[in-house]
Amino acid sequence: MSEDYDLSAQREMPWGPETMDLLDLQKLSDLDFESLCKDMFEHILGVRLEIFASGPDGGIDLRYLGPNQNIVIQCKHWMKSGRPKLIRHLLDSELAKLDRIKPTPMRYILATSVEMTPSAKEKILDGFRPYILETGDIFGISEITAFLQSNPEIIRKHMRLWLNDATILEAMLSKNVITRSLHFADEIKETLRTYVPSPDMRKALDLAEVNHVVLISGPPGVGKTTLAQVICARYADRGFELVEVSENVEDIYRMWRDKEPQVFVYDDFLGQTSLDDKLQKNEDSRLLSLIHRIRKDPTKRLVCTTREYILQQARQKYERMDRGDLDRLKFTVSLDYLGREEKAQILYNHVYWSEWPVSAKSDFAWPDAYRPIIRHKSFNPRAISNLLSLPFEPDLGEPGHQVIAALNNPMGLWRHVFDHQLKESDREVLYLLFSLGGKVSLSTLGEAYLEFSSRSLLQFKASLRVLDGTLIRLIGDQGNERIEFENPSINDFILMKFCEEYDLVKKVLDEPYSFRQVELLWSYHDAPEDSELPARLNLARFQAEIENAALATLESDGATASTKAGRVAVCLAIASEMHVPELEGVVVRSLSRSGFVYRAATADVISLIRLTSRSANRRIAALHHSVRLEGLTSLFNRDRGDYGIFVAASHAMDLADFVDEEIRVDLCLQADQMLEELLVRYFDDPDGVDEDLISHGAQYVMRYGGSWEDKWPGITVLLEDWMPEDADDSEEFEEEYDMDPEYVDGEAYLIMNSLRFLE
């Protein structure tokens, strides 16, 4: 490979004084400008600078606090407001803040994207003495741009600064396709506004450099096209001509210029809606030949995007594609790498550059608005971008709630893929995986598929290859593989499909493989109204089907973790709501069998007690008394260790509505006495007390709610050491909103808080 085109080589930027206005700082967000200033002044001053959250009275954006030095730097990205308004703001607001900063700043530097005339600098200097030492500490747009011209490595770090305008890209577009490609330049410009650099970019660039070709794959909405555009921008920065391919590989051959550096970008190169869109008339052969040619040519790059399932379809359908050794060229985009900071940056960029009113944008600065978004299980940049590209509709609710609604509803993201880009055999795999809980062993899914579908195991394996890496993922070692959905929003989407298309529900119930399917479908029917599910199933019309499915699978342990008593509890819930006489008979016979409830698992015993107590079915309700007695006897006597009294008393408090008052008081009294003895032993010798005893004692105390602090004030130390992890996490979550958001969210807070102070 020629060193002339080595991406790691530091080449001189192609801009001179005559093109300095192309470095348009107006294309930077407030946060971008602050980050640029940090890099610039760290270079000028030779020190590491702290960055501070935006605030109404801080007066500090950047600071260096060192031996005999206290430097404060204020960054003002006020291009829209202009110089007179900036000067008034500085003298009326910022000057007073300096007097409150401790320790007192020894040097104050101002950086602004506004043009500063000599008279303007003198006016600011006079007002800010002694903090500003000289007019050289006031950096306007001319000074900033001049510095950047002399330090191209700083420009290279800030993607939205270089190649920020379509005019630069247009100069590097193929003249023969300029009309068609002008929109491509605009798309890159918009992409660079909101793109957040990630490890993906470096890895994909490395692939492009080593192989000259990179095939970017992944599910919808994760940023395949965005990454391709960013890679193209990097090559445009190095002087490569951009050629957008829109039809087929003939575009590339037609635009090919020997020894001229060119980067060809081919979005959805295997088709946007189906494989047959593109690979016709020997297109597969010509494409592979082209890839082979580009891999040998150091002056050419090819950047392609495709959806993973379409790539797998191509490899199955075309032998040449399967033998084309494409894996070494493929890079799969994933959202797994995104932490809260990266998600906050993505959200900030899309909000900042949207056309929504400033009042709506500033709402995202508050933790109760941005936290649910950046923590959302189905966080998706495309869903956020799609919403924020629309006009703001205040009638649809608070801005943050509108984004959450877009993330909660994955229909738009997945519907087109599901309905138009998959075969029915592929969809059947997804239906089945959903009905088995979204995660199941590969062998179980294969067995269930053969019962559910009329297709062969060969077709099942073909569908897995299509879906793997996009809609599902295969995890685990060979022989112990498990299948799960790639993204939680896919499960939500299929739930909504089941709610829309009831023939899917009927198909699953007519050909059940496991009681797990009955249990799961019922859970979506019986979910509380305030559950966070995107939809709830209505199974009222399927009384016969759900009864038959439950009867057919009740005795089977396959693909379900529930016990026989747990499965009966589900049947009990069904029989309490629906007219299912045969299933009702099974429930009654099971509950009437001596020892059935007594031997059930703890959670199942509690469920059976509660379900029989509120059942509208007279035969089942009549069994409540015997179920209650047998169940409570089991719960109060099953733990024989020293901590058994804590377990029994805890059950008595949790099931207070079903326990005789005298028994509950007696059990709690015994537990209280043991706890007091435990405290004495613990404070005498903490290491000498059995850990299980302490843990169960701590869990018992929590049943008292807040009153334990008055009852046992000395127990705080024990609880701090032995609080159950889930209870501790819950309490921390509840108190989060009372804590300093910068402490809770870190860099994510600093990013989002900047939206409070937009012009």
N, C-alpha and C positions, 0 to 999 in steps of 0.2 A: 504493500500500500504506500502511495506517495506521501511524504511528509508534508507536502503543500496542503494536503487536505486533512491533516490530523487534527481532530477536534480539540485535543489538549494543547495544541500549540497556541501561544499567546500572540496573536497577530495585531497589528496596528489597526485601530478603528478607522473606518473610511471617511470620517467626517473632518472637515476643516472649518475655519471661521465662517466661510460663506454658507455653511449648512447648520450653524449652531441653533437656529430657530427650530430645527427638526427635533431637537431635544426638548420637547414640549412638556414642561412640568405640569401643565394643566391636566395631563392624562393620568397624573398620580392622585391617589386618594390621600386623605390627611395622614393616614397611617403609613402609607408608602413614603410620603415626604419626610415624615419623622424618621423612618428607618434609613432613608437616604442621607439625611443630615447626620445621623449617628455614625454611619460609615465614613462620611466626609470628614467630620471633626475628629474622629479617632485617628484618621490619617494625618490631619493637620497638626493635632496636638500631641500625637504619639502616646495616648493614654486610652484605657478602656473606660467607656462611659456607661453610667446607669441610665435606664429608660424608666420613666414614671408614667403612671396612669393619668389620663386626662382628667382634669377636675376644675371646678369653678373658681377655686381660690388657691390653687397650688403654686402657679407661677413657674413651674419647673417642668420641662419635657425631658432634658438630658442633664446629667450632672457628673462632675468628677470631684470627689472629696479625697484629697491626699495630704501628705505632709506639707503644711504651709500653703495649701492650695484649696480653694473652694470655687469651682467654675460652674456656673449655671448657664445652660443654653436653652433659649426659647425658640420653638419652631412654629412659624405662622404661615400656613398655606392659604393665603387670602387672595388668590388671583381674581376671584369673582367680585370681591368687595372693593378692591382698588386701594391706592396709596393713601388718600386723605382719610378714609374710614379707618385704615389700619393705624395710622399715626394717632388719631383721636383715641382709639381703643388702648393703645400702648400707654399713652399718658394718663388716661382716665382710669384704667383698670389694672394693667399689669404693673405699673410703677408702685402702686400701694402694696401689692403682694410682696415685692422685694423686701420691704421693711419688716415683714412678718416672718421671712425665711430665717431659720436658725440651723446651723451657724450662718452669720451674715456672709453673703457672697462676696468674694474678693474680685471676681471678674464675671461680667454678664455679656453673653454673646447672643445676638439676634440673627436668625436666619429666616428669610421670607421669600416666597415665590413672587412677590411684588417687585416691580422695578424701583430702585432707590436712586433718586437724584442726589447730587451733593448737598443741596439745601435741605432736603428731607433728612439726610443722615445727620447734618449739623443740628437740626431741630431735635431729633431723637437723642443725640449725644448730650445736648444741653439739659434735656429733661431727665436723663438717666445718670447724670454724674452723681456719685463717683463709681457707680457700678459698671458702666460702659467706659472703658479706658480710652478708646480712640475710635474714629469712624471705621477703621479697618476691622473692628469687631462687629460691624453691621454688614451682613451678607444679603444682598438683593439677588434678583434672578440673574443679573449679568455676572456677578462674582461667582455664583454657584455654577452657572453654565461654563464659565471660563475654567474653573477648577476641574469640572468633569471632562472638558476637552483635553486637559493635560493628564488626566488620570483615567484612561479607558477601562482599567480593571474595576473601577467603581461602577461605571456604567454597566459593565458586563454582569455584575451581581444583581442589577435591578431590571428585571425583564420588561416591566411596563415602561421603563425609560428608553431603552433601545428598542427599535422597531415598534415604536408606539403609534406611528401614524401610517396610514395606508400609502402615503406618497413614497415612503422608503421601500415598502414591499412592491409597489407597482413598478418601480425601477428595476426590480429583479424578476419580474414575471416574464414568462415567455411572450415575446411580442406577437407571436402567431396565434396565441390563445388569450390575448389581453382582454378582449371583451368578455369572454366567458369567465375569466379568472379574477376580474376586478372584485366580484363579490367575495372571492376567496380571501383576498387581502383584507377586506372589511371584517370577515369572520375572524381572521387571525388577530386583528386589532381588538375586537371585542373579547376574544379568548384571553389575550394577554392582560386585559383589565382585571379579570376575575380569577385567573389561574393561580393556584398556590403550589409552588415548587415542592416536589416530593421525591422520595427515593426512586419512584417509578421512572421519572424523567432521566435520571442518571443511568439506570439499568437499560432502558430502551435506547438511549443514545449510544451506550457501549455496544449494544447489539448492532445498531446501524453502522457503527464505525468498523467493527470487526468483520461483519458479513456484507456490508453495503445495503442490506435489505432487512427490514423489520416488519413482521406481521403482528399488528396489535389486535388482540382479541379480548373478549370479556362480555358480560351481560349488558343490557341496555342501561343507559343513564350513569355509568360509572366514570366516563371521561375518555373513551377511546379516541374519538375525533379530536377532543381537546388536546390530548397528548400528541397526536399526529401533527396538529397545527403548531404546537410549541416546538417540536423537533424541526419542522420546516422553517420556523422562524430562526432557530439556531443556525441552520445551514444558510439561510438568507443573509444572516449576519456575517458569514464567512465568504459571501460573494457567489453562492450557488444561485442559479436561475431556478425559480419555482415553476413547476409545470403541474397544473391540476388535471387529473385524468377523470373524465366523466362518463365516457362511453365504454371503451374496452382497451386492450393493450395496443391497438392500432394507433391510439392517441400518442402513446409513448414513442413508438417507432417513427411516427410522423414528426415528432418534435425533437428527436434525437440529434445531437450535434457532437460529433467526435471531438474528444479532448476538451470539451467545454464542461465546466462543473455544473451539473444539473441535479435537482432533487425532484422526483416524481411522487406526488401524493395521490393515492388511489383509495378513496373512502368507500367502504362497503364493497370491496373488490369482488366478493363472491355473490353479491346481490343484497338488496335491502330488505326484501320481503320473502324471498325464497332463493334457493340455489339456482333454479332454472332461469332466474333473471339475467345471469351473466355467462355461465359456463355452457355456451352453445357454440356450435360450429367449430369444434376443436380449440375452443378458448383455453381449455385446461392445458393443452400441449403448448400453445403459444405463450401462455403465462409462465409455465415452468422453464421454457427456453429463455424467456426474457430474464427471469430471476437468475438463471445460470450465467447469462451474459453480464448482468449488472454486478454480480458477485466478483467477476474478474476485472471490472473496470474501476479504477480508483477515482475517477471523476464523476461517478454516478451514484445516486442513492435512491432507493425505492422504499416508501413508507406506505403500508397498506393497513386498513382496518377491516375487521369482520367480527361478526358475532360467533361465539365459540361453537354453537350448535350448527351453524351454517358451514363452518370449516369442517366439522366432523361429518356432516352430510356429504360434503364434497369428497372427503377421503374415502367414504364408503361407496360412493357412486362411481368415482373415477379412479381407476387403478393407478394412473400416472400420478395423481395427487397424493395417493397413499404411499407411493414409492418415492415421492419427491423430497424426502428428508426435510420437511418443513418445521419439525419441532425445534431445531436449533435456531430457527429464525423467528420463532413465536415468542411474544411477550404478552402475558395475560394481566390485564388491569384489574386490580382489586381495591376495595375500600377498607380492607382489614388493617392496612398500615395507618389509617387516619386516627390520630388521637384527638382529644378535645380541643387542643390548641389549633390543629390543622382544620378541624371542622368549624371552629370559631372564625378562622381566617377566611374560609370559603363563604360562610354566612355573611361576614362583614363585607367582603368584596361585592357580593351580589346585592346586598342592601344598599351599600354606598353608591353604586353605579346605576341603581334602578331609578325610574322616574317617579317613584312614590314620593309624596310630600315629606318635607323634613320632619314634621311632627310624627308621621308614621315611622320613619326611619329611626328616630331617636327612641322609640319604644323598645327597640331591640337591644338597647344598652342595659336594660334592667335584667337582673338574674332570673326573675320569674318568667321572663320572655325568652331569653336565649338558652337557658339550661335545658328545658324540655326538648329543644330542637337539636342541640349538639349531643344530647344523650339519647336521642331517639333510636330505637333498634333498627329502624328502616331509613336512617339518614341517607339521602340521595341528592347529589348536587343538581342533577337534571330537574328533579321535582321542585327544588327551591328556585332554580333559574326560570323554569316555566311559569311559576306563580308570579315571581317578581318582575317578569317581563310584561305582565298584564297591568292595565291601569288599576290603581288602588280602589277597592270597593269597601268603604267604611261600614256599609250595611252587613257585610259578611263577618264582622267581629273584629276583635283586636288584631293588630298585625301579626303578632306571634302566634295567635290561635289559628290564623289563616294558614301559616306555614305548617303548623302541626296537622291541620286538616288535610293538607296536600300530602304530607308524609304518611298519614294514617290511611289514605285511600290510594292504594297502589294500582288501581284499575287502569288508569291512563298509561302508566309505565309498562305494564305487562300485557295488557289486553291485545295489542297489535301483534306482539311476539307470539302469544299463545294461540290466537285465532288464525293467523296467516303464515307463520313461519315454522310451525311444527306439524308433524304428521299425527294422525289420530293415535297411532301406536305410542308416540312420544307422550302425548297428553295422558294416555291411560296410565303410564308409569307415574306421572305426577299426581293424578287422581288417587292412585293406590297408595303412594307414599304419604299423601295428606291424610288419608283415612286411617293409616297406621300410626299417626302421631308426628309425622315429619322427620322421624329418625328411626331407622330399623336396620337390621343386619342385611347384608347383600343376599345371603341365601334365603332368608325369610321373604324378602321382597320378590325374589325370583319365583319361589313356590307360590306366593300369593298371586303373582302375575299370570301364571299358567291356569289358575282357577278363575281369575277375574276376566281374562281375555282369551279369545279363540286363537291368539297368535302363538308362535313358537318361542322357545327359549333363545333361539338365534336372533329373532326380532327384538326380544327384550335386551339382549346385549348390544345390538345395534343402536337402540334408543338410548341406552346408558352412555354410549360414546358420543352421541349427539348432545345430550343434556349435561354431561359432566363438565364442570368448569364454568358453567353459565347459570343454569337453573338448579343443579344439584352438585354435591361434592361427594367424592368417595374418600373415606378416611379409614385409617387402620392398616395393619399389616396384612399381607396376602393370607387368605384363609380365615381372617377375622375382620374383614372389611364391613364397614357400615355406610349407609347412604343417608344423607340429610340434605335439606334445602340449602342452597347457597346463601340465601338471604331471607330473613324472617318475613319480609314483605311478600315473598312468593307464597308462603303459607296463607297469609292474609288474603291475597288475591284469589287463591283457589277456594278458600272459605266463601268469599263473595260469589264466585262462580257457582258453587253448590247452592247458595241462597237464591241465585237467579235461575238456575237450570235444575229443577227438581228431578229430572230424569237421571241426573248423576247420583243423587241420593238413593233413588230406587235401584240403580245398577249396583251400587255397593252393597245395599241390604239384600238384594236378590242373590248375590254371589259372595257371601261373607267368607272370609278366611279365618278371622280371629274375632273373639269377643271384644278386643281392643277397638275395633271399628265401631261396634255398637256403643261402647263406652264413650268414644270420642265424639261421635255424632250427637249423642245425648247431651254431652257436656256443652256443646254449642247451642243446643236447644234450651237447656236448663240454666244457662249462664245468667247471673244477676243483671238487672237492668243497668246498673252503674259499672258493669265490667268494661274494660278497655278494648273489647273485641270490635273489629270494624263492622261486624254484622252478626246476627243471631239466626240460627236455623229454626224453622217452624216445622216440626215433625208430626203435627196433628193429623195430616192426611196420610201418614204412613204407619198407622197403628198395626195393621196386619203384617207389613214388611218388617217392622222393627221387632215385633213379637217372634216371627219366624226366625229372624237372624239371631236373636238372643237365645232362643231355644236350641238352634243348631250349633252354637259355639260355646254355650255355657260351661260345658264339661271339659273344654279344651284349654290348655295352658299356652298354646302357641301365640307368640308375638305380643303377649300381655304380661305385665308384671303384677297384676292384681291377683289376689287369692280367691278361692271359691267364695268365701264370705264377702269379699269386696265385689265380686261379680253379682252375687245375690243382692247386695245393697243397691247396685245400679238397676237391677230388675225390679227391686222394691220401689225405687223412685219412678220407674216407668209405669208400673202397675198402679201406683197411687194417683197418677194423672190420666192414664189412658184405659180404655176398655180392652184389656188383653187377658181374657179369662184363663187361658192355658198357662201363660207366664205367671199370672197371679197364683195359680195352683202350685207351681214350682216353688214360688217364694214362701207360701204358707207351709208347704211340706218341709222345706228346709229349716225355717225358723221354729217349727214344731218339734224338730228332731233334737232329742236330748243331747246337750254338749256342743251343739253346732255354734251357738253364740259364744259359749264359754271358751272354746278353743280358737276363736277368731283372733286376728291381729288387733292390736289396741285401736288403731285408727278405724278399723272396720266395726269393732264393737260400738264405738262412739257414734259412728254413722247409723248403724242399725237402731240404736236407742232413739236417736233424734228423728230419723225418718219414720219409724213406726208411731212416734208420738203425734206427728202432724199429718199422717196419712188420711186422705178422705175415703179410702177403701175400708169398708167396715170389717172385712175379714182380717185385713192386715192390722188395722187399729186395735182389734180385739186381742192381738198378740203382744201389744206393747207392754203390758204388765209383766208377762213372763220374760220377754226380751230384756226389759229393764233390770229385773231381779238377777237373771243369769249373767247379764253383761256387767253390772256393778259388782257382783260377787267376784267375777273374774278379774276385773280391774283392781279391786281392793286387795286381792290375794296373790297376784301373779309375781310380784317382786318380793322375794324373801330376804334380800340382803339388808344390811343396816340402813340403807337409804329407802327401803320399801315404804316406810311410813310417809316419807316426803312424796313419793309417787302416788300413794293412795289419797293423801290429803289434797294433792294437786288435782287429781281427777274429781274429787268431791267438790272442789271449788269451781272447776270448769263445767261440771254437770250439776250445778246447784239446784236447777229446776227439777231434777229427777232424783235427788238424794234426800232422804228424810233429814230434817233439820237436826235431830238429836245425833244421828250418825255423823253428819258433816261437822258439827261442833266438836264431837269427841275426837275425830280424826285430826282436825286442825289443832286441837289442844295438845295431842300427843306430838304432832309435828313441831309446834311452837317450843315445847319443852326440849325436844331433841336439838332444835336449832340453837337454843340458848346454851345447851351443853357443848354443841359444836363450836360456838363462838369462843367459849372459855378455852377449849382445847386449841383452837386455831391461834388465838393471841398468845398462848403459852409456847406453842411449838408449831408454826405454820407448816413445816415440812413433815410433821409426824401425823397429819390427818389424811385419811384416804381421799384421793382426788375425786372419785365418783360420788362420795358422800358430800363433799363441798359443792360439786357441780349441781347435784339434785337439790341440795339445800338452797342454793342461789336461785335456781329456777322456781322453787316453791315460794320464795320471798316475793318474786315478781308478780305472783297472783294477787298480792295485796295492793297493787297499784302504788299510789303515792304515799299511802298510809304507813308503809314499812319504815319510813324515815323517823316517824314518831315512836313506832313500836320497838325498833331496834336501831337506835341512832349510831351505835358502834359498828354496824355491819357494812358501812360504806367501803372500808378498805377491802373487805372480802369480795364485795360485788365488783369493785374495780379490777380485781385480779381474776375473777371467775365468771364475769357476766357472759352468758352464751353469746356467741359471735353474731347470730342473726338478730338477737335483741339489741345488741350494741349498735349494729349497722342501722337498725330501724330508728333508734333514738337519735343517732347521728344525722340521719336523713331528715327527721322531724325538726332538729335544731339548726339545720344548715342555713335556713333563711334568716336566722338570728345572728349568724356569724359574719365576720368580715368577708365579703365576696371575693376579695383578692386572695385571702388565705385559702378559701375553698376552691376557687377556679384558677388561680394563678394567672398565667399568661392569657388564658381565654378571657378573663375579666378585663385585663388591660386592653385587649383588642376590641372587645365589644363596647367597653365604656367610652371609647372614642366617639361613638355615634351620638353621644349626648350633646356634643358641642359642635355640630355641623353648622356651617354658615346659613 
